[in-house]
Amino acid sequence: MMTHQPGPFARISAGVVALYLLLPISIIIPVSMTDQRFLSLPKEALSLQHYATVLTSPEWLASIWQSFLIAIAATAIAVIAGTLCAIGCWRLSRRSTDLIRALMLLPIIIPSIVYAIGLYRYFAGLDLLDRFMGVALAHGVTGIPYVVITVSTALAAFDPRLEQAARGMGASLMQTLRWVILPRITPGILSGGIFAFIHSWDELVIVLFIASRDVFTLPRRIWDGINENLDPAMAAVAVLLVVFTTGLLLLDLMLRRRRAE
Amino acid sequence: MSGATGHALAIERLSKRYGSFTAVADVSLAVGQGEFLTLLGPSGSGKTTILMCIAGFVAPSEGAIRLDGRDITALPPERRDFGMVFQGYALFPHMTVAENVAFPLRVRKLGAAEREAKVRAALDLVQLSAFGDRLPRQLSGGQQQRVALARALVFEPALLLLDEPLSALDKKLRAELQDELKALHRRIGRTFVNVTHDQEEALSLSDRVAILNHGKLIQQGAPAELYERPATRFVADFLGKSNFLHGTVREVFAGGFAIGAGSTRVVTAAADSPPLGSQVLLSLRPEKMALLAEGETAENSVTGIIESWSYLGAGYALNVAVPDFGTLRITLSTWNAPIAPREGLALRLGWSAAASVPVLDDAP
């Protein structure tokens, strides 16, 4: 078979785009290792002092821990609701369910600042402002689209005759779900869960609106840090964040590859 | 799993409509205990819809389905207790062969020891005892088909439903598995309902065949009965091959009648004869005609010329142009064939009155 070799223009533009994506991220790595006391490139030597600051400061650690717990709770909400929604739409599969699936993508389509203003109004009445549960709920609901998309994709590849076969052999709906459908779409659910987790983990806009003092997530602390003082510790945190998120994405990639086998 | 008794199934005035499209129109069928019934028809004839109604996956628009007299029309599939072999088998790809076969038992919450014993017995039944730990994708098509059979039979279902069970296999394997399936049916004595578009499969496997077309039941009966006495042109054409002779009834006598077409007269045997002067259609199977030697006579004879011919190994198929009837197809055994066929060769064909059958002309 003939393969087309990319021309010089395609090669150069691909390179430029890759640089464009990577440069802003890679610049924070040297910055995080600066020996200075303000946000800058290292002058005389590389230093890990800012990492030490982050990993020993009770504020940073509290925020990391809080962000982690919120992301776990939000992922649970998004995975359960999103998976059930996708399975329901798949099973009924009418024109109305296509509409529901489209509706589920709204949190991605609507600007999060608009969404946050709406949440602020409702959460005030429900006493959910500045609460762990409030943020977890908000992140969970806005994470649903990622799960709906990945699970729907997994279900599209699922042979509906397997479900018929299971039911024909006497399996109830729950048994069919547990033993036949879920094992086949687990990679899709895990993938959606990873995206929902990342979404909550670095979400800032909603948190700015519905949390103030008690709930102080990691992105919120970075934001405040940048507004108040240009502490290089922020760069260290950013590097840690990038490493963590990249790890999650690699995990997702690995799961996908396993599924493809 | 031996000594089990089959169950009787009755389909009463079943119809299924999808919007303005009628998939099944007023079909009634009875399947006796331990019987092997095949629903045979071309694609779109409604045979699969009927099977899906029996299985419970499709709700009939009208009519009832009874098992041993009990109305099961509204029962969901998981409560019908029917085994089913799906087209393409629908084996669970994430489970081993043994887990697949154990699935119906797991659903029924059987104890581990009993489950294991039954799975072993079912795999023995289909000669796959050594394959329990394999995944379905590691098996050949024929082996997968057997796993599907074992899985459908392991819970001793009231009925076994087969949806084109052999259609995914190549011809040789299909013949092998046909024999196995038939032997299995004899051995376990359960009621089987099979769906196929393959007429050879239907004839060789079934106790009884129901022929469907455009959602209607055209004729049902034992395979030989259907082949020898087709009721309509469709049945005669779909089940094997047939020549059709058009003519007008000229004479009626005891046990038959004679038709005329142009200057040719043909006698046929029939229990009751149509009125004089009516138009009739006779079905005449290609293998029921013979070549007549010089001076030899038969109840019916025509002369013709070979238009074309083909060699089929066991037999020759000749297309012979005959005055008044167009082209007739005739098959001859190649072994000791009285002639060497060639185009343009003139010959005389003869057949008995009992060889042809009057059929209803239901061609579109």
Contacts between the chains, C-beta under 8 A, distances in Angstrom:
chain1	res1	chain2	res2	distance
A	159	B	90	6.7
A	161	B	86	5.2
A	161	B	87	7.8
A	161	B	88	6.7
A	161	B	90	4.1
A	162	B	90	5.4
A	162	B	92	6.2
A	164	B	57	5.8
A	164	B	77	7.5
A	164	B	86	7.0
A	164	B	90	7.0
A	165	B	84	7.1
A	165	B	86	5.7
A	165	B	90	4.0
A	165	B	92	7.6
A	166	B	92	7.8
A	166	B	103	7.2
A	166	B	107	7.9
A	167	B	57	7.9
A	167	B	76	7.6
A	167	B	77	4.9
A	167	B	78	4.7
A	168	B	55	5.9
A	168	B	56	7.8
A	168	B	57	7.5
A	168	B	77	5.2
A	168	B	78	7.4
A	168	B	80	8.0
A	168	B	82	6.7
A	168	B	83	7.8
A	168	B	84	4.5
A	169	B	78	7.8
A	169	B	83	7.5
A	169	B	84	7.7
A	169	B	103	5.9
A	169	B	104	4.0
A	169	B	107	6.1
A	169	B	151	7.2
A	169	B	152	7.8
A	169	B	155	7.0
A	170	B	78	5.0
A	170	B	79	7.4
A	170	B	81	6.7
A	170	B	104	5.9
A	170	B	107	4.8
A	170	B	108	6.2
A	170	B	155	7.2
A	171	B	78	6.0
A	171	B	103	7.5
A	171	B	107	4.6
A	172	B	78	6.1
A	172	B	107	7.7
A	175	B	107	5.6
A	179	B	103	7.3
A	179	B	106	7.4
A	180	B	92	6.1
A	183	B	94	4.9
A	184	B	93	7.7
A	184	B	94	6.4
